[in-house]
Amino acid sequence: MGNDSTTRALARGHEAAHSGHEAGPVIRPLIAESWRRSREAGADPGVRSAPLVYDADVVADVRAAHPLDPHLPMLRDLLRNVADEAEYLMVITDAEGHALWSDGPPRVRRQADGIGLLEGFCWSEGAVGTNGIGTALAEGRPEFVYAAEHLAPVLHGWSCAGAPITDPDTGSVIACVDVSATVDALHPATVALVAAAARLAEAHLDLEMRRRDERLRERYLRRQGAPGVLVTSTGRVVGGDPGMWNGRRLPVPVPGQRLTLPDGRAAVAEPIGEAFLLRPSGDGGGSAPAGRPLLSLSMLGSDQPRALLDGAPVPLSLRHAEILALLATHPGGLSGDRLSWHLYGEDGSPGTVRAEIHRLRGQLGGVVRAKPYRLDCQIDADFLTVARLLDDGDVAAAARLCRGELLPRSDAPGIRAERDELAVRMRRQVLDRGGIDSLWAFAQTEPGRVDLEVLQRLDAVLPRTDPRRAAVALRGDRLLDPE
């Protein structure tokens, strides 16, 4: 490709195909199939530019929440020298083809501006037809699109090479890296360059994932001695017995769900922070592991708080849930007076607390200690995990795990204080640093459903074609005009 005769032959093939005739052998089958997909998706060959999906003031928020954001310096360093010397434009999009980053010489950027090959514009096949970004995403592999191979004639002066980037954690495509230039400047071999850039990005994501996996194993298997199979929230096995299962994918667990392990045994999915422990039901569901017992607490966003002691359910009244939450947030223990104040305020008394502790011990045994009152066990609580994730700056994981407020039915002064602090931190970080998924997850909680600022931010960052926009707009309208 690249000579005048090839370009003219492609143009004739393009004209024939779009006039209802045979395109001829010069049109690659890949391109003919992409033209078909594009037309079925509603692409208009007469389009003059890619459509704008993100305004300039929104792109920064979307970029900050994308998994590739920390790795942009590496990708820029890899491609910038080539792009500057050869006058190429580098573009990186999300999985839907929305351009989030671009880099290149000023002359090429000015040319690209005329067709919307810059941040905020959509380059899916459905938006602009066959192109290096949308076609690579549709095919799931690196692709090169040359001149009149583009569906839209306005793009016939360009060539582009794109390669999808896959998240090793979920196995899903999350981005596309593309190099574009005018027809006479870009060589088909550029596809090898973008493929190498995509593989390098995936290697960095894989290293990041392995570090998270190691932290999970350290927290839940080595330090706590919890038995079972450790699975991420995306369904990857990262630890447990047998170790040969590490790396295998299972259906994404649901709390309390019964599922089948690779060896055929039934297991129950127990949520532990940002992961799941799959306990084989043949183990009795409550057999104690070696070392200290593990108390798992789920108290966010539900009227029915749950507790598991080494996998065995523990029935909880609201008062007992409040006590466990308070002791979990005070690992050093609380005196009778302090616990009474946290539970009842000025109307409480240590005697009332002693009676409640006695009843709680009947369910949990020696896990609840006195003088001071404290929990003598390993603790995994959803509200503590959310707080830790916020400390670490992992807003996306915190938003996924935070299903609502801490013990929403509780009026205990200590619980109200913990609830308000966590809610304020969660909301602030979602607004300041959260992406679409974090904002949407928060908007599904009780406080988020009536948070006008969150809904307005969501409305601004959601692509125009996203089906969630209708629900967001409706909620926002109802808050602005409750009548």
N, C-alpha and C positions, 0 to 999 in steps of 0.2 A: 504494500500500500504506500501511497504518498506521491505517485506520479500523476501527471495530468490525465493520461488515458484511463487509469483506474478510477480517478475521481469522476470522469465523464461517464464511465460505464456504470458506476454506482448511481449517479444521478438519473440515468436512463432507466435503470432497474427500479429506482424509487418511484419515478413517474409512472412506469408501467404498472407496478403493484398497486398504486393508489388510484389507478384508473380502471381497476378491475381486471387487468391482464396478468399473465405470468411474469414474475419478476426476473426470471432468468437465472442462470447458474452463478452470476457474479454476486448475487445476494446470498450471504451465508444463511443456512437453516436457523442458526441461533437468532439472527436478526429478523428473519421472517416470522419466527415464533414470537419474538418480542413485539413486533408490530401488531400481531394479532392480539396479544395480551393488552397492549396499550389501548387499542381501539375498544376492546371489551370493557376496559376500565374507564372509558369515557374520555380519553385524551383527545384533544383537538389538534390536528396537524397544523392548523392555522395560528396556533398560539404564538404570541410575540415575545413572551417572557415567562419565566417560572413564576408561580403565584407566591405572594408574600403570606407567610403563616405566622411569623413572629415579628412584632415591632422591635425596633432597635433597643428600647428600654427593657424589653422582656428577654432578649437573647442571653444577656449576662446571667440572669437567674437560671435559665434552662441549662446553660453550659456548666454552671457551678455544681449542679446536681447530677451531671452525667458522669458515669464511671470513668470515662477517658480524661476528664479534666485534669487529674494529677499527672497524667502522662503526656500532656500536650508538648511540654518542652522537648521531650525525647523525640516525638514525631516531627516537630518543627526542625530540630537539629539534623535529623536524617534527610529530610526532603528539601530544606531551604536552599542549600548550596546548589543542588541540581535545578531547583525551580528558578533561582535567580539567574544562573548562568544560561539556562536554556529558555528563559522567559516562560516558565510554566506557572500555573496557578494550582496551589494545593487547597483542597476543600475536604472538610470532614463533616459528615452528617450523622444524625441519629438513625435508628433502625427504620424509620418511616421516610428517610430521605430528606429530612429538614436540615439544611445547612446551618451548622453551628459555629464553625471556624473556617477562615480562609486566610491564605498567605501567598504573596507573590509580588512581582515587580509592579510599580505603579501603572505602567502602560497596560499591562495585561489586566490589572484590576479595573481600569477604566473601561476596557472592552467588555469584561465580564459583567460590569454593572448594567450594560444594555440588555442583557438576557437574564438578569437575576441570578447569576452564578456567584452569589455572596451570602453572607449570614442572614438568616431569617426566611429564606425562600425554599420552596419544596421542589425536590428533584426526583420524586417517585415516577414510575412509568405512567401512573394514572394522571399525574399532573402535567407532564411535558412529553410523554411518550418515551421511546427508546433513547437511552443515554447511558453513559458510563456508570453513573451512580445508581439510578433506578434499576437498570438491567442487571448489574452486579448483585444488588439486593434481591431481585426477583429470582435470579439463578442460584444464589448462594455460593458464588465463586468469583474469582477475579475475571473481569471482562474488559474488552477494548471496543470502543464504538468510534467509527471513523466517518467523518464527513456526511455524505448522504445516507449513511446507515441510520442516522437519526431520523425519527419519524417526522419531526417538525422542520420544515425548510429553513427556519430562522437559525437553526443550529448547524446547518451544513458547512459552515465555515470553521467549525470546531471539531476537535477530536478529544477523547477522554478515556482514561483508564481508571477503573475503580475496583476495589477489593473489600468485601465485607469483613467485619471484625466480630468474632464470636466471644461471648462471655463464658469462660470455662466453668463458672459456677452454675449457671442456669442452662448452658448449652444453646442459648438463643443468640441470634445476631443482634448486636446493640449499636452498630455504627458501620460506616463505610468511609474509607479513605480514598480520595480521588485526586488524580493529577490531570489537568485540562490545559489545552493550548489551541492555538489556531491550527488549521489542517496541516500547513507546511512545516510546523514546528515540532509536532509530537510524533514519536516513532512508536510502532506497536510494541516494541520491546519494553516500553514504559510499564506495561502490565506487570512485568517481573519486579519492578521497583515498588509498585504499590502493594503487590502481594507480600514482598519482604517486609514492608512497613506494617502491614496488617499482622503478620506473624510475630513481629517484634512487640507490637502492642498486646497481642494475646499472651506472649510470654511474660510481660510485666503484670498483666492481670492475673495470670496463673500464679506468679510468685506472691502477689498480694493475697490471693485466695488461700494459698498454702500457709501463709502466716496466720490468717484468721483460723484456719483449721487447727493449727497447733495450739493457739490460744484456747479454743474450745476443748481440745483433748486435755490440756493442762487443767482447765477449770473444772471439768465435769468427770473426767475419768481418772486422772492421776491424783489430783488433790482431794477429790471427794470420794473416790473409790466407788462411783456409782456403777452398778451392773447393767448390762444391756448393750444395745447397739446405738451409737451416737450418730444422729442424722441431722443435717442442716435443714433450715427452713425451705431450701430448694430441693430437698430429697436426696442429697448426696450422703453416702455413708462415709464418715471420717474417722471412726474408731469403734472399739468394742471387740467382742469375741464372736466369731472368729475374725482375725485381722485380714484374712484374704478378701473380705467383702469391701475393704476400703476402696473408695472411688466408684463403687457401683451406684447406680441411680435407682431409687425406689419412688413410688408415687408420693407426691408431696403430702406429708402427714397432716392430719387434722387432730387437734387435742381430743384424747379419749378414743380415737378411732382404732378399731381392730384391723390389722392388716397381716399379710403373709410374708414372712422372711424368706430369703433365697433358699433356705434349706427346708421350706415347707411348714415351719412352725408358725403358729399364730402369735401375734404380739400386740401390745397396747401402746399407743403413742402418748408418751407423757411429756408435756411441754416443760422445758427447763431453760428459761431465759430465751435466747435467740435460736435455740436448737431444740431437738426432740430426743428423748431417750426411748427406744423401742424395747420394752421389757417382754421377753417371751412369756406367754401366759402359763406355760408349763412350769415356770419358776415359782408359781403361787402368787405372783403379783405383789406380794408383800414380804417376801423373804429378805431378811436384812443382809446387806453386804458387809464385807469385812470393814472394820473401822467405824467411824461415827455415822449414825443414820442421816439420811437426806430428807429434809422437809421441803416440799415444793408448794409454793403458795401462788394462786392465781386470783388477784383481787382488783384488777383494773377493769372498769366498765361493766361489771356484772352485778345484778342484785343477789346472786347466789355465789359468794366467794367459795373457792375450792382449795382443799389441802390434801396432799398425798404424803404419807410417811413411808419411805422406801417403796413407793409405788402403790401402797394400799390407801384407798380413800378414807378420809377422816371427816365425818359430819361436822359442820361448823354452824353455830349460831352467829348472828351479827356481832354480839359482844365478844365471843371468843375469837372471831376474825379480827376485831379491833385490837385485842390483846396481842395476838400473834404479829400483826402488822407493826405495832408499837415496839415490841421486843425485837423484831427483825431490824428495825431502824435504829435501835439502841443496843448494839452488840455487847457493850460493856455492862448492860443491865440497868434496871430501874428499881429504886426503893418503892415500898408500898405507897408512901405519900406521893412520889412523883408519878407513878403509874395511875394512882387514883385521880390526880389532877388531870392527866392526859385523857382519862376516860370520862370523867364526870365534871371536871372544872371544880369550882369552889364547893359544890354540893356533895362531893365524893368523900369516902372515908376508907382507910386501909382495911377495915374489917370487911367491907363489901368486896374489895379486891381479893382478899384471902379466900372468900367463898367462891368467886369465879375461878381463881387459879386452881382450887381444889377440884372443881368440876372439869376443868381443862386437863388436869393431870390424869383424870380417869380415862381420858381418850388418848393422851399422848405419853403417859408414863413418865419416865425419868428425863424425857427431853426438856421438860419445863422445870427449871431449878429456882431456888429461892435464895434470898439474902446475898445479893439482890435478885430480883426476878429476872431471869434470862433464859435463852434457848441454848441448850447444850447439844448442838447438832450442826451439820452443814445445812445452810439455808439457800434455797434458790427461789427468789420471789420476783414476779414479773415487774413490780414497781421499782425494785432495786436494780434490776437489769436495765430498765429504761433509763434510770438516772445515770448508771454507769456508761451506757451508750451515748447519752448526751454529754457526759464528761469527756468521752473520747472523740466527740464531734461526729459520730455516726448517726446523723439525723434520719437517714432513710431506714436504718434498722430499728431505731427507736420508734419511728412512726408506725412501722409494720407491727411492732409488738404492743404498742400502747393502744388498747382497744377502748379506752375511756378513762374516767377519773378513778382515783383510788377510793374504793368502798363508797360509792356515790350515795348510799342511804344513811351513812353514818353522820351523826351530829357530835361525836366525841371531839373535844377541842384539839387534842393531839393529832387526830386523823385529819381534821379540817386543815390544820396548819401544813401537814405533809402533803395533803391533796392539792392545796392552793399553790404551794411552792413548785411541785412537779408540773402542774398544769401551766403555770406561767413560764417555766423553763421550756416546756415542750412547745407551747405556742410561739414563743419568741424565736426559737431556733428553726422551727418549721417555716416561719415567715422570712427569717433572715437568710437561711441557708438551704431550705428544703426545695426539692424539685417537684415536678408534677405529681409523682407517685406519693411523696411525703405529704403534700398538701391535700391530695385526695383522701389518703388514709386518715389524716386528722379530721377532714370534713365529714367522715363517717361516724365520728364519736359524738356524744351528746353535746359537749361544748362547741365542737367544730361545726355542727349542723346549723347553729345560730350565730356563727361568727362572720359578720359581714366582711371584715377585712380579708379573712382567709378566702371567702367565696369570690370576692372581687379579684384577688390575686390569681386564683384558679382560672377565672374567666379570662384573665389576660394572657396566661401562659398556655392554656389548652389550645391545640391546633383547631382551626375552624371546622375541620371535619370530625373532630373527636365527639363520639356520641354522649360523653359525659357533660358536654357544655350545656345541653338542654336542662339537665337536672340542676346544675350549678346556677344557671340564669334564673330558673324558676324559684329556687330557694332565695336567691338574692332579691328578686322582685317582691317576694312575700315579706321579707324583712324590711324593705324600704316602704312597702305599702301594705301593712297587715290587713287593711280593709278589703 
